[in-house]
Amino acid sequence: MPDKVKNPVRVVVFAYHSVGVRCLQVLHRSGLDIALIVTHPDDPTENRWFDSVAEWASHQGIPVLTPPNPNDPALVERIAALHADFFFSFYYRQMLGADLLALPKRGAYNLHGSLLPRYRGRVPVNWAVICGEMETGATLHVMTLKPDQGDIIAQEKVPIGPDDTAHDVFLRVIEAGERALSRVLPALLAGKAVHHRQDLSQGNYCGGRRPEDGRIDWSQPAQAIHNLVRGVAPPYPGAFTLVNGQPLRVLKTSLHPHPDALARTQGGDGQPLYLLQAEWRGQGLNTAQFKATFPQGCVPDPWPATKSP
């Protein structure tokens, strides 16, 4: 843990999620003057499996705002009056505009959940699992107007096991982000953090995902289907297939025989895939229930034909 600074450095933090709470704790333990936290309101309708930045800020007595738009001119003026040395962004969901990024005297830094320049953009942990990566991590980098393109000052790797879900990996990424920030913070405060320019040609950019993107294309190889199931497994919306027009949620699979498998199917490459957890009409199914529900076998509806342009 970094030593507390003698003359507190003033920071404004844009944060959300457990990532935000854990990284805020690093800054707080280091004795920084957290003048303001900007976060998102906690949505009671969201499946919020993560910690609340707003609750943490309240317990610490730190001012917190939940604006719909952080780039609102009135808010920019209010933040400017704080004369912050640094801005930090920890899983805040909105981009900061040029007027905000021009304010901190010593720079603005963002924590991203991948090994940049790989998987810039949205839901990087989910994409890494879906794409079958064997490792990912967390990167602290300079904030720029374009997402996830600024110079890197710290990176921490984490492994991805063959059956890990995105949630399993995300928990490791949270810890990796905390380690990356803790490791580089003393050098950053001393003005000695080394900045490494990204080679964007060595990376890729990923967009957001919608629940409907979890539909299984059974023409894909078994490995790709297994990766999709892992990458969107709960607490994310989950993979699914349609059977007679109704969604069967496929929550866990295996590429290897399993004594408790609900069913054995296969991918488009002919390789076997074993269904270990599934949900039909909101109810989880055991092996007997699965066979009773689908006595003739579970036959997915055909993949929709590609529409003409």
N, C-alpha and C positions, 0 to 999 in steps of 0.2 A: 504494500500500500504506500502511495507517495506520501512524503512528509508534508505536514501542513505548512503553507506559505506564511511568512511573517507579515507581509503586507498584502492582504487579500486582493486577488484579481477579480474584477467584476465581470460576470457573464450573464447572458440571457440564453435560456435553453428552450428549444422547441422539441417537445418529446411526447411520446405515447408508448403504450404497450409495456410489457415487462422489461424490454430492452431499455426503454426510457427510464424506468425506475432504477434498474441496476446501475446504469451509467450516471444517473443523477446522484446516486449514493456515493459513487467514486468521487465526483466533484465535491460533494458535501463533506466527505471525510477528509478531503485534501484542503479544506478550509477556504475554498473559493466563495466569493460573495455572489450567490445566485440571486440576482436582483429581481428576476421575473421568470416564470415558466409559462410558456404558451402551449396548450394542449388541445385535445378534442373533447367535447362532452361525452361522457360515458352513455352509450346507447343501451337502454334496458332491453331492447328487442334483439340486440346482437348477441351471438354466442361468445361472450367475453370470458375466455378461459385464462386471460392474462391479467397482470396487475394494473391498477389504476394510478396513473401519474397524478391526477387531480387529488385523489385521496392521500397519496404520499406527500404532495405539496402542502395540503391542509394540515397534516400531522406535524410538518416541519415549520409551519408558520411562514411559508414562502408565498408571496403573491402569485396568483395563477389566473390566467385568462383563457377563455375558450371561444375565440372569435371564429365566425364562419369563414372569414378571409383574413389571413395574417398580413396581407399586403394592403389592407385598407389604409388610406392616407392618415386618418386620425390615429390609428394604432402605430403606424410607422413613426409619427411625430412623438407619440408617447414613449416608444422604445428609444428613439434618438435622444430623448432627455435623460436617459439612464447612463449614457456615455460608457457603454460596455467595452471591455477589452476584447472579448471573444463572444461569438455565437457558437452554440452547439446544436445540432439536430440529431435526435435519436429516435428513429422510426416515426417521425412526424409525417403525416400523410400528404401535406401540401408543399408545393415548391415555393421558395422564397424569391421574391422579385429583386430587381436591381437596386431599388431604393433601400430595401432592407439589407442586402448584402454589402452595401457601401458603408454601413454604419459602424461595425465593430472595428476598433482601432488596430487589433492584432490578428484579425482573420476570423473566418467562419468555417466550421468543420462539421461534416456529416458522417454518421456511421451507417454503413451499408452491409447487408447480410449476404455477401458473396466475396469471392476472391477477385476483385476488380483487376482487369477490365472485363472479366467474364460475368455474365448475368447482370448487366446494368438494367435498371428499370424496376418493374413491379414483381412482387412475390418471388424473389430470387431463390429462396430455399425450396419452394415447391417446384420451381422449374428445374433446379439442379437434380432433385430426386426423379422427376418425370423423365429427364434426359439421361438418367442412368449414371450420373457422376459418382465417383468414389470418394470425393472430398469437396468441401466448400469451406466457408469461413466468414470472417467479418473484416471489413476494411474501414479505416478512418481516413477521410480524404477531404481536401479543400472543396467547399461548396462553390459551384458555378451556376450560371443561368441554365445550362443544360445538365440534365440529371446524371450524377455518378461519373463525371468526366474529369474532376479536378485531381491535382497531385495527391499521391498517397503518402501518408506519414506513418501508418501502422497497419499491420495485417496479421491475423491469427488464423491458422488452418484447423479444421475439424474433419474427422473421417465420416464417411457415409457407408454403413453396412448394407449388404445385399437385401436385407429385409427391413431396414429402417424406414419408418414413416417420416413424412415431412415434419411432423410434430416432434418426433425423437430428435431429428437433426436440428430443429429450431431451438430446442432447449440447449443444445451444445453451442449453437451460434450465439445465443444470449451470453453464455459464459465467455465465449471467444471475444465478443465485443467488449465485455467488461475488462478482460485481460489486456486487450489491445489499448484501450483508453488508459488503464492504469500504468501500462509500460511506457507509453509515450508522453504522458502528461507532464512529468518533471522537465523533460527536454523542451516540450512546447512552451511551458511557462518561462523557461530560461532563454527562450528564443533560439534554441539549438536543435529543434526537430528537423530531421533531414526530409526533404520533400522529393518524391520520385514521380516524374511525369509518366502518365499512363500511355501505353501504346494501344490505342483503341482498335487497331487492326487485329490485335490478338484476342479481342473479346467479342461480345455479342450483346444485343439489347432485347429484352423480353417485355411484352405487354402484360396487362392484367388478365386475370382469369375469371370466368363466370361459372356459376354452378352447372350450366348446361354443357360446359366444356369437359365435364367429367364423364360424358357418355362414352362407353367402351366401343371401340371399333374392333370387332372380333377378327377382322382380316389382318390385323397387326400381329407381329410375332408375340409369343407368350411373354417374353421378357419385357416388351414394351407395355403390354397390358398390366403386368405385375408392377412396373414402375409407375404407371398412371394411378393404379389403386393405392400404392404407397404414398404417392405425391399429393393426393387429395383426401386421404383418409381422415376421419374425425380427429380433431375438432373442425376440420374443413368440411365442405359439403359432401364429399364422398364421390366415388365413381358409381356408375349405374349402367344398367342395360334395360331396355324395354322388353317386356314379355306381355303379349296381347295388349300393347298400348299402355301398360302400367310399369312404373319404374321399380326394378329390383335393385336395391343398393348393394353393391359389392364392396365390403368394408375391409376385407383381408384376404389375401391369396398367398399361395406358395407355389414355387416351381418344383417342389419335391413332394413325394407321397407323404400324407399325414393321416394318422389314425382317426382324427376327428373331422376330416374333410366332409363338407356338406355334399360336394359333388366333384367329379373330375370332368374338366372340359379341355379345350385346347385352343391355341392361337392359330393365326392364319398360316404359320409355318409348320403346323402339325405337332408342335411340342406341347406336352401336357401342362395344364394349369389347374391347381386345386383351390376350390372355394372354401375358405375357412370361416368366414363370417359374412352373413348377408342379412338384409332387412327387407321385409315385404309388407307394404301397407302400414308402415310405422312400427312393425313388430320384428324383433330379432328372431331368427329361426335356428333351431338345433337340427341335427341330422334327420331325426324322425319327422319333424315338422316340415323340413324342406322336401323330403320325399313325398309326404302327404299332400303338400301344396302343389308339387309338380310330379304327379305319378307317371306321366309319360316322358319325363325329363324336361329340363328347363331349356326351351328353344327361344333364343333371343329374336326379336323382330329384325327384319332386314335393315341394314344401314341405309339411310335415305339417299336417293340418287342425287348426284350433283346437279344443281340448277344451272340452266343455261345463262350465260352472261347477258 
